[in-house]
């Protein structure tokens, strides 16, 4: 493993990726790397670029499906104390890319900081949430971002301010290899009022989504002015099963996995959904799920 000489303590080969995703599915990574510092991360990226090794960045794995055959190249797992650091400031909060989204929402409640409530019930890490502009009917994370710290493929770090950032529906204009941290603008408010809002959002999601199951959240983006879940339901697909994967009876835009599910089952079911919805309703569904 000459490629990673001097870094062997943070590199594993043929590491199974299933335990690192919410679906619990997927084959191994050729190189699985967990840098413990920004400097190590930069060194890994430089070596991968110089040796033409493909790089993928893994956060909490909440919106990800890994193929049964696994991933060739390097999977860099952003985790550990340096990347999980959370600091409250006079204007809001600064959070590392590996910081847990749900925990930050609750910390904001305790600190009496309003703005993060819209992210209640959304799994994952700050980095993944920023990358896909996570959110829902209650708001998106992009609405409260002040700045984002990034690293490019050469290991160079830099910052993009709000005026340089564009957030769309489940998308951003961030093209950099790694998101390191983000700063959010929050407002001081009564902790009891914020907690009540968080509870209301959580109860709504608990009643309408299969939160306590193996899934990766919403599979498809909502077409403009429409609900992907409602379209799948209207196409008569609730409960449809392929192998160990099936469409949730509670929310049709969720695919649930049992202990025997393979990535191929989910991919086949995705194709069934797309083809059926298009055939019956003439709407093409675009994936929200990331597939490796």
VOBA-1610 file (N, C-alpha, C; in pm, whole numbers, padded with zeros to 5 digits, always signed):
BEGIN
Unk+00084-00119+00000Unk+00000+00000+00000Unk+00088+00124+00000Unk+00180+00128-00095Unk+00276+00237-00105Unk+00207+00371-00120Unk+00092+00369-00181Unk+00014+00491-00202Unk-00007+00568-00073Unk-00027+00494+00036Unk-00058+00558+00164Unk+00051+00535+00269Unk+00177+00526+00224Unk+00289+00514+00318Unk+00284+00626+00420Unk+00299+00590+00549Unk+00296+00689+00655Unk+00157+00721+00705Unk+00054+00668+00637Unk-00085+00693+00676Unk-00161+00562+00702Unk-00088+00454+00715Unk-00152+00323+00724Unk-00245+00309+00845Unk-00219+00391+00948Unk-00304+00382+01068Unk-00445+00431+01045Unk-00467+00504+00936Unk-00602+00556+00908Unk-00663+00493+00784Unk-00595+00394+00726Unk-00641+00332+00601Unk-00671+00183+00622Unk-00789+00142+00576Unk-00825+00001+00573Unk-00852-00039+00428Unk-00826-00163+00396Unk-00855-00211+00261Unk-00972-00308+00265Unk-01053-00301+00159Unk-01171-00388+00145Unk-01260-00383+00270Unk-01282-00264+00319Unk-01369-00243+00436Unk-01516-00248+00393Unk-01599-00333+00456Unk-01742-00337+00423Unk-01807-00201+00451Unk-01886-00154+00355Unk-01950-00024+00371Unk-02091-00033+00430Unk-02148-00152+00430Unk-02285-00169+00482Unk-02302-00112+00623Unk-02211-00138+00717Unk-02229-00085+00852Unk-02220+00068+00861Unk-02174+00131+00755Unk-02157+00276+00754Unk-02272+00348+00686Unk-02380+00276+00650Unk-02495+00337+00586Unk-02622+00304+00664Unk-02724+00389+00650Unk-02851+00367+00718Unk-02925+00248+00659Unk-02906+00221+00531Unk-02967+00103+00470Unk-02903-00025+00522Unk-02775-00017+00563Unk-02703-00136+00608Unk-02675-00232+00495Unk-02650-00175+00376Unk-02634-00255+00255Unk-02511-00207+00179Unk-02445-00299+00109Unk-02337-00258+00020Unk-02209-00335+00039Unk-02131-00342-00068Unk-02003-00412-00066Unk-01891-00329-00007Unk-01766-00372-00024Unk-01653-00306+00040Unk-01595-00190-00039Unk-01521-00106+00033Unk-01442+00001-00030Unk-01300-00051-00050Unk-01244-00026-00167Unk-01106-00067-00193Unk-01013-00006-00088Unk-01028+00124-00066Unk-00956+00193+00042Unk-01057+00270+00126Unk-01059+00246+00254Unk-01149+00315+00347Unk-01062+00396+00442Unk-01077+00529+00436Unk-00982+00617+00505Unk-01056+00709+00602Unk-01006+00716+00725Unk-01066+00801+00827Unk-00961+00898+00882Unk-00940+01010+00814Unk-00843+01109+00861Unk-00884+01163+00998Unk-00784+01193+01080Unk-00814+01247+01213Unk-00792+01397+01221Unk-00744+01456+01112Unk-00720+01601+01111Unk-00737+01656+00970Unk-00751+01787+00962Unk-00762+01852+00832Unk-00635+01830+00750Unk-00519+01830+00818Unk-00391+01810+00750Unk-00384+01671+00687Unk-00425+01569+00763Unk-00425+01433+00710Unk-00520+01421+00592Unk-00635+01482+00605Unk-00735+01479+00498Unk-00676+01539+00371Unk-00611+01654+00384Unk-00550+01718+00268Unk-00443+01631+00204Unk-00362+01563+00286Unk-00257+01475+00235Unk-00318+01357+00159Unk-00425+01300+00212Unk-00493+01189+00144Unk-00546+01233+00009Unk-00611+01348+00005Unk-00666+01398-00121Unk-00557+01424-00224Unk-00447+01482-00181Unk-00336+01509-00274Unk-00281+01380-00333Unk-00262+01280-00249Unk-00207+01152-00297Unk-00305+01084-00393Unk-00433+01091-00362Unk-00531+01030-00451Unk-00533+01100-00586Unk-00526+01233-00584Unk-00526+01306-00711Unk-00402+01275-00793Unk-00285+01277-00728Unk-00159+01252-00798Unk-00153+01112-00858Unk-00222+01016-00795Unk-00219+00877-00841Unk-00348+00836-00912Unk-00431+00937-00944Unk-00555+00915-01018Unk-00645+00810-00953Unk-00654+00817-00821Unk-00743+00728-00745Unk-00876+00800-00724Unk-00986+00742-00771Unk-01117+00805-00751Unk-01148+00823-00602Unk-01213+00933-00569Unk-01244+00963-00429Unk-01395+00983-00412Unk-01448+00922-00308Unk-01585+00949-00263Unk-01579+00988-00116Unk-01668+01076-00077Unk-01670+01124+00061Unk-01795+01072+00131Unk-01773+01008+00246Unk-01882+00948+00322Unk-01903+01022+00453Unk-02028+01059+00478Unk-02063+01119+00607Unk-02131+01017+00694Unk-02258+01042+00727Unk-02334+00950+00811Unk-02402+00840+00731Unk-02399+00849+00599Unk-02456+00744+00515Unk-02608+00736+00520Unk-02673+00849+00548Unk-02818+00848+00567Unk-02897+00850+00436Unk-02837+00898+00330Unk-02909+00914+00203Unk-02833+00843+00091Unk-02785+00721+00125Unk-02688+00654+00037Unk-02721+00506+00020Unk-02706+00459-00104Unk-02712+00317-00135Unk-02582+00276-00202Unk-02513+00180-00143Unk-02386+00131-00199Unk-02412+00000-00273Unk-02361-00011-00394Unk-02379-00131-00475Unk-02323-00254-00405Unk-02382-00369-00436Unk-02336-00495-00374Unk-02189-00524-00404Unk-02141-00476-00519Unk-02001-00501-00557Unk-01903-00409-00486Unk-01955-00307-00417Unk-01869-00215-00346Unk-01819-00100-00431Unk-01712-00037-00385Unk-01660+00085-00448Unk-01510+00072-00470Unk-01466+00094-00591Unk-01323+00098-00621Unk-01271+00239-00596Unk-01146+00249-00555Unk-01089+00378-00521Unk-01097+00403-00372Unk-01096+00530-00333Unk-01092+00568-00192Unk-01227+00621-00145Unk-01272+00571-00032Unk-01387+00627+00037Unk-01333+00695+00163Unk-01346+00827+00168Unk-01296+00902+00283Unk-01412+00928+00378Unk-01402+00873+00497Unk-01508+00887+00597Unk-01477+01006+00687Unk-01560+01107+00680Unk-01541+01228+00761Unk-01602+01202+00899Unk-01517+01183+00998Unk-01562+01151+01133Unk-01454+01192+01233Unk-01484+01183+01361Unk-01385+01215+01464Unk-01400+01354+01522Unk-01334+01378+01637Unk-01351+01502+01713Unk-01328+01630+01635Unk-01223+01636+01551Unk-01196+01762+01480Unk-01309+01799+01385Unk-01371+01700+01324Unk-01476+01726+01226Unk-01616+01727+01288Unk-01624+01695+01417Unk-01754+01695+01487Unk-01773+01817+01576Unk-01675+01907+01579Unk-01677+02020+01672Unk-01795+02114+01644Unk-01861+02155+01752Unk-01973+02248+01744Unk-01947+02364+01839Unk-01955+02488+01788Unk-01928+02607+01870Unk-02038+02711+01848Unk-02101+02753+01955Unk-02201+02858+01945Unk-02132+02994+01950Unk-02177+03083+01863Unk-02119+03216+01853Unk-02226+03319+01884Unk-02188+03445+01878Unk-02286+03550+01905Unk-02398+03553+01804Unk-02369+03511+01680Unk-02469+03517+01573Unk-02534+03383+01542Unk-02481+03274+01598Unk-02539+03144+01564Unk-02454+03029+01609Unk-02425+02937+01517Unk-02347+02819+01552Unk-02259+02779+01434Unk-02140+02731+01468Unk-02047+02678+01368Unk-02034+02529+01396Unk-02054+02446+01294Unk-02054+02301+01314Unk-01968+02232+01209Unk-01890+02135+01255Unk-01808+02055+01165Unk-01894+01964+01080Unk-01839+01919+00968Unk-01915+01840+00872Unk-01966+01709+00931Unk-01894+01652+01029Unk-01933+01524+01086Unk-02030+01539+01203Unk-02063+01662+01242Unk-02155+01683+01354Unk-02292+01625+01321Unk-02352+01560+01419Unk-02482+01496+01402Unk-02592+01601+01395Unk-02672+01596+01290Unk-02774+01697+01266Unk-02879+01700+01377Unk-02928+01584+01417Unk-03033+01577+01520Unk-02984+01631+01653Unk-02859+01602+01687Unk-02804+01651+01814Unk-02789+01802+01814Unk-02752+01857+01701Unk-02739+02003+01692Unk-02874+02070+01709Unk-02978+02013+01649Unk-03113+02068+01666Unk-03148+02076+01814Unk-03121+01970+01889Unk-03154+01968+02032Unk-03065+02063+02112Unk-02938+02076+02072Unk-02849+02172+02141Unk-02897+02314+02119Unk-02946+02341+01999Unk-02999+02475+01971Unk-03120+02505+02058Unk-03201+02404+02084Unk-03315+02421+02175Unk-03265+02464+02313Unk-03166+02390+02365Unk-03114+02419+02500Unk-03049+02557+02506Unk-02986+02598+02396Unk-02917+02728+02392Unk-03013+02843+02364Unk-03139+02812+02333Unk-03234+02917+02299Unk-03204+02983+02166Unk-03162+02901+02068Unk-03130+02953+01933Unk-03228+02896+01832Unk-03296+02983+01763Unk-03399+02941+01668Unk-03348+02946+01524Unk-03391+02850+01444Unk-03353+02845+01304Unk-03334+02704+01252Unk-03292+02614+01344Unk-03265+02476+01306Unk-03387+02385+01318Unk-03498+02438+01371Unk-03615+02353+01397Unk-03663+02279+01273Unk-03650+02343+01158Unk-03700+02283+01034Unk-03630+02152+01000Unk-03517+02125+01064Unk-03439+02004+01034Unk-03471+01890+01130Unk-03570+01909+01216Unk-03609+01805+01311Unk-03649+01678+01236Unk-03599+01564+01285Unk-03637+01437+01225Unk-03561+01400+01100Unk-03466+01484+01057Unk-03385+01454+00940Unk-03253+01392+00986Unk-03223+01270+00945Unk-03100+01205+00990Unk-02979+01255+00913Unk-02860+01219+00962Unk-02739+01250+00889Unk-02648+01349+00959Unk-02550+01398+00885Unk-02449+01490+00936Unk-02462+01626+00869Unk-02395+01724+00925Unk-02398+01860+00871Unk-02346+01863+00727Unk-02236+01795+00700Unk-02178+01798+00566Unk-02275+01748+00460Unk-02337+01633+00485Unk-02434+01579+00390Unk-02555+01668+00376Unk-02600+01726+00487Unk-02718+01812+00486Unk-02693+01937+00402Unk-02572+01995+00415Unk-02538+02114+00337Unk-02526+02078+00189Unk-02461+01965+00161Unk-02437+01924+00022Unk-02567+01910-00056Unk-02671+01855+00010Unk-02797+01831-00061Unk-02905+01932-00024Unk-02868+02035+00053Unk-02965+02133+00101Unk-03085+02061+00163Unk-03056+01985+00267Unk-03157+01904+00334Unk-03268+01991+00391Unk-03386+01934+00394Unk-03499+02006+00449Unk-03629+01938+00412Unk-03735+02015+00412Unk-03866+01961+00379Unk-03968+02072+00378Unk-04092+02038+00407Unk-04201+02135+00402Unk-04187+02245+00507Unk-04099+02224+00608Unk-04083+02323+00714Unk-03965+02418+00688Unk-03887+02390+00583Unk-03773+02477+00551Unk-03650+02397+00515Unk-03548+02464+00461Unk-03425+02400+00418Unk-03306+02458+00493Unk-03199+02379+00502Unk-03080+02422+00575Unk-03013+02541+00507Unk-03027+02552+00374Unk-02965+02662+00301Unk-03014+02799+00343Unk-03133+02806+00400Unk-03189+02934+00441Unk-03114+02999+00556Unk-03041+02919+00634Unk-02974+02974+00753Unk-02822+02970+00744Unk-02767+02928+00631Unk-02621+02918+00618Unk-02560+03055+00593Unk-02454+03086+00669Unk-02379+03210+00651Unk-02251+03186+00571Unk-02184+03073+00596Unk-02060+03042+00525Unk-02033+02892+00533Unk-01950+02845+00440Unk-01913+02704+00436Unk-01763+02693+00414Unk-01696+02612+00496Unk-01554+02586+00480Unk-01535+02461+00396Unk-01449+02470+00294Unk-01436+02363+00196Unk-01291+02323+00174Unk-01273+02206+00111Unk-01139+02162+00071Unk-01148+02106-00070Unk-01053+02147-00156Unk-01056+02098-00294Unk-00972+01971-00309Unk-00963+01920-00431Unk-00894+01793-00456Unk-00744+01801-00433Unk-00691+01922-00422Unk-00548+01940-00392Unk-00522+01955-00244Unk-00628+01947-00163Unk-00611+01961-00019Unk-00607+02105+00027Unk-00644+02198-00059Unk-00644+02341-00025Unk-00778+02378+00038Unk-00773+02446+00153Unk-00897+02487+00221Unk-00932+02632+00187Unk-01061+02660+00183Unk-01108+02795+00155Unk-01252+02808+00204Unk-01303+02930+00205Unk-01438+02958+00256Unk-01523+03025+00149Unk-01648+02983+00143Unk-01745+03049+00056Unk-01851+03114+00144Unk-01874+03243+00122Unk-01973+03317+00200Unk-02111+03303+00137Unk-02211+03344+00211Unk-02349+03326+00168Unk-02375+03381+00027Unk-02318+03498-00002Unk-02341+03559-00133Unk-02285+03480-00248Unk-02192+03388-00220Unk-02132+03305-00324Unk-02202+03170-00338Unk-02298+03144-00250Unk-02363+03014-00248Unk-02503+03022-00306Unk-02541+02916-00376Unk-02676+02906-00431Unk-02737+02775-00383Unk-02856+02785-00326Unk-02925+02666-00277Unk-03056+02649-00351Unk-03073+02529-00407Unk-03198+02495-00474Unk-03263+02377-00405Unk-03365+02322-00468Unk-03433+02207-00410Unk-03340+02086-00411Unk-03296+02045-00294Unk-03203+01933-00274Unk-03075+01949-00356Unk-03026+02073-00365Unk-02905+02096-00443Unk-02835+02223-00397Unk-02706+02230-00425Unk-02627+02351-00403Unk-02529+02366-00519Unk-02462+02481-00524Unk-02359+02500-00625Unk-02221+02466-00571Unk-02215+02396-00459Unk-02087+02355-00400Unk-02032+02236-00478Unk-01917+02257-00544Unk-01857+02151-00624Unk-01730+02096-00560Unk-01685+02157-00452Unk-01561+02115-00387Unk-01570+01971-00336Unk-01456+01905-00328Unk-01452+01765-00290Unk-01508+01742-00151Unk-01466+01827-00054Unk-01505+01804+00086Unk-01564+01930+00149Unk-01672+01912+00221Unk-01724+02017+00309Unk-01665+01992+00447Unk-01599+02092+00503Unk-01533+02078+00632Unk-01622+02124+00748Unk-01691+02235+00728Unk-01774+02292+00834Unk-01866+02397+00774Unk-01964+02437+00852Unk-02055+02543+00808Unk-02095+02628+00926Unk-02122+02756+00899Unk-02168+02847+01003Unk-02311+02889+00972Unk-02395+02890+01075Unk-02537+02916+01058Unk-02581+03037+01138Unk-02667+03118+01078Unk-02723+03234+01146Unk-02851+03193+01219Unk-02851+03211+01351Unk-02966+03174+01433Unk-03012+03295+01514Unk-03134+03289+01561Unk-03192+03396+01640Unk-03215+03351+01783Unk-03196+03442+01877Unk-03226+03410+02016Unk-03377+03400+02034Unk-03420+03298+02108Unk-03563+03277+02128Unk-03585+03196+02255Unk-03710+03185+02294Unk-03746+03110+02415Unk-03728+02961+02390Unk-03646+02892+02470Unk-03623+02747+02451Unk-03752+02666+02452Unk-03850+02706+02533Unk-03976+02632+02539Unk-04054+02643+02408Unk-04050+02762+02348Unk-04119+02780+02220Unk-04051+02699+02111Unk-03916+02701+02111Unk-03842+02625+02010Unk-03867+02475+02028Unk-03864+02427+02153Unk-03887+02286+02180Unk-04027+02244+02134Unk-04124+02329+02156Unk-04260+02297+02113Unk-04268+02281+01962Unk-04197+02368+01890Unk-04194+02359+01744Unk-04126+02230+01699Unk-04013+02196+01764Unk-03941+02073+01731Unk-04032+01952+01754Unk-04104+01952+01866Unk-04194+01840+01897Unk-04304+01827+01793Unk-04361+01940+01751Unk-04469+01937+01653Unk-04421+01878+01520Unk-04300+01919+01477Unk-04244+01868+01352Unk-04214+01719+01365Unk-04157+01681+01481Unk-04122+01540+01503Unk-04248+01452+01503Unk-04353+01496+01570Unk-04477+01418+01574Unk-04537+01403+01435Unk-04533+01513+01358Unk-04584+01508+01221Unk-04507+01404+01139Unk-04375+01404+01150Unk-04294+01310+01072Unk-04312+01166+01121Unk-04324+01150+01252Unk-04344+01016+01308Unk-04475+00957+01258Unk-04577+01042+01242Unk-04709+00996+01199Unk-04719+00973+01048Unk-04627+01031+00973Unk-04638+01024+00827Unk-04523+00951+00758Unk-04415+00922+00834Unk-04298+00857+00775Unk-04254+00738+00858Unk-04197+00635+00795Unk-04151+00516+00868Unk-04012+00539+00927Unk-04005+00616+01033Unk-03876+00660+01087Unk-03798+00549+01157Unk-03869+00450+01213Unk-03802+00348+01293Unk-03769+00224+01213Unk-03736+00240+01085Unk-03707+00126+00999Unk-03578+00151+00921Unk-03527+00044+00858Unk-03407+00057+00776Unk-03446+00120+00642Unk-03408+00244+00624Unk-03436+00313+00499Unk-03329+00420+00478Unk-03343+00495+00370Unk-03250+00605+00343Unk-03327+00734+00320Unk-03442+00746+00386Unk-03524+00865+00367Unk-03594+00861+00232Unk-03631+00977+00183Unk-03703+00984+00055Unk-03614+00936-00060Unk-03669+00852-00144Unk-03594+00796-00257Unk-03592+00892-00375Unk-03706+00957-00400Unk-03718+01045-00517Unk-03743+01190-00475Unk-03699+01282-00558Unk-03732+01423-00539Unk-03877+01444-00578Unk-03938+01543-00517Unk-04074+01580-00556Unk-04070+01657-00688Unk-04143+01611-00790Unk-04152+01692-00912Unk-04217+01826-00879Unk-04188+01927-00957Unk-04240+02061-00929Unk-04392+02058-00911Unk-04437+02104-00794Unk-04579+02113-00766Unk-04648+01981-00734Unk-04570+01873-00725Unk-04628+01742-00701Unk-04555+01672-00586Unk-04616+01566-00535Unk-04556+01484-00430Unk-04517+01349-00489Unk-04388+01313-00478Unk-04344+01183-00529Unk-04417+01070-00459Unk-04433+01083-00327Unk-04502+00979-00251Unk-04646+00961-00298Unk-04715+01072-00322Unk-04854+01065-00368Unk-04863+01002-00506Unk-04767+01032-00592Unk-04765+00974-00727Unk-04745+00823-00721Unk-04652+00780-00636Unk-04625+00636-00623Unk-04747+00564-00565Unk-04812+00629-00469Unk-04934+00574-00411Unk-05044+00564-00517Unk-05061+00671-00595Unk-05165+00674-00698Unk-05141+00568-00805Unk-05014+00534-00826Unk-04979+00430-00924Unk-05004+00290-00869Unk-05051+00283-00744Unk-05085+00154-00684Unk-04966+00072-00638Unk-04859+00140-00598Unk-04735+00069-00568Unk-04705+00051-00419Unk-04786+00106-00331Unk-04760+00089-00188Unk-04754-00060-00154Unk-04650-00098-00081Unk-04635-00237-00042Unk-04565-00325-00144Unk-04540-00273-00266Unk-04474-00353-00370Unk-04337-00399-00321Unk-04303-00524-00347Unk-04180-00583-00297Unk-04096-00641-00410Unk-03964-00624-00398Unk-03868-00693-00483Unk-03762-00749-00390Unk-03755-00880-00381Unk-03659-00942-00289Unk-03685-00897-00147Unk-03582-00845-00082Unk-03596-00800+00057Unk-03633-00654+00070Unk-03662-00586-00041Unk-03697-00443-00039Unk-03845-00425-00069Unk-03909-00332+00004Unk-04050-00305-00025Unk-04082-00158-00001Unk-04188-00112-00068Unk-04232+00027-00054Unk-04316+00040+00072Unk-04287+00142+00150Unk-04358+00164+00277Unk-04507+00184+00256Unk-04587+00125+00345Unk-04732+00147+00344Unk-04766+00283+00405Unk-04674+00337+00487Unk-04699+00465+00553Unk-04668+00582+00462Unk-04558+00574+00388Unk-04515+00682+00298Unk-04451+00617+00176Unk-04515+00632+00062Unk-04473+00558-00058Unk-04340+00602-00116Unk-04282+00713-00068Unk-04152+00756-00118Unk-04037+00699-00034Unk-04069+00605+00052Unk-03968+00536+00132Unk-03960+00390+00089Unk-03840+00342+00065Unk-03817+00199+00043Unk-03754+00143+00169Unk-03811+00036+00220Unk-03764-00025+00344Unk-03689-00154+00312Unk-03588-00181+00395Unk-03504-00298+00373Unk-03512-00392+00493Unk-03519-00522+00468Unk-03509-00618+00578Unk-03368-00675+00581Unk-03344-00771+00667Unk-03208-00821+00689Unk-03149-00892+00567Unk-03233-00935+00475Unk-03183-01009+00358Unk-03169-00922+00233Unk-03200-00794+00245Unk-03204-00706+00128Unk-03065-00684+00069Unk-03061-00686-00064Unk-02940-00652-00137Unk-02963-00521-00212Unk-02854-00454-00246Unk-02866-00329-00320Unk-02939-00351-00452Unk-02917-00467-00513Unk-02983-00498-00641Unk-03135-00502-00626Unk-03184-00546-00509Unk-03329-00547-00485Unk-03384-00404-00489Unk-03314-00314-00421Unk-03359-00175-00414Unk-03352-00109-00551Unk-03245-00134-00626Unk-03231-00075-00759Unk-03339-00127-00853Unk-03373-00255-00842Unk-03481-00310-00926Unk-03615-00247-00889Unk-03638-00228-00759Unk-03763-00168-00714Unk-03772-00022-00757Unk-03659+00048-00755Unk-03656+00186-00805Unk-03699+00190-00951Unk-03648+00097-01031Unk-03684+00093-01173Unk-03833+00061-01193Unk-03886-00029-01109Unk-04029-00062-01116Unk-04111+00064-01089Unk-04072+00139-00985Unk-04145+00262-00949Unk-04140+00362-01064Unk-04020+00388-01114Unk-04005+00487-01221Unk-04087+00449-01345Unk-04076+00324-01386Unk-04145+00280-01508Unk-04296+00284-01490Unk-04344+00241-01372Unk-04488+00236-01348Unk-04547+00376-01339Unk-04481+00466-01264Unk-04530+00602-01250Unk-04531+00674-01385Unk-04426+00652-01463Unk-04421+00718-01594Unk-04529+00663-01688Unk-04548+00531-01685Unk-04646+00468-01773Unk-04788+00511-01737Unk-04819+00519-01607Unk-04955+00548-01565Unk-04985+00696-01550Unk-04884+00776-01513Unk-04909+00916-01481Unk-04826+01013-01566Unk-04736+00961-01648Unk-04652+01040-01738Unk-04567+01142-01663Unk-04514+01099-01549Unk-04422+01181-01470Unk-04295+01100-01447Unk-04180+01160-01478Unk-04052+01092-01455Unk-03997+01134-01320Unk-03968+01038-01235Unk-03918+01066-01100Unk-03765+01068-01099Unk-03710+01174-01042Unk-03565+01191-01031Unk-03520+01147-00893Unk-03409+01073-00887Unk-03358+01022-00761Unk-03313+01134-00667Unk-03350+01123-00541Unk-03290+01203-00434Unk-03181+01120-00366Unk-03201+00990-00361Unk-03104+00895-00306Unk-02974+00900-00386Unk-02861+00896-00317Unk-02732+00889-00385Unk-02694+00742-00397Unk-02651+00702-00516Unk-02615+00561-00541Unk-02469+00553-00581Unk-02394+00468-00510Unk-02253+00446-00543Unk-02239+00308-00609
//
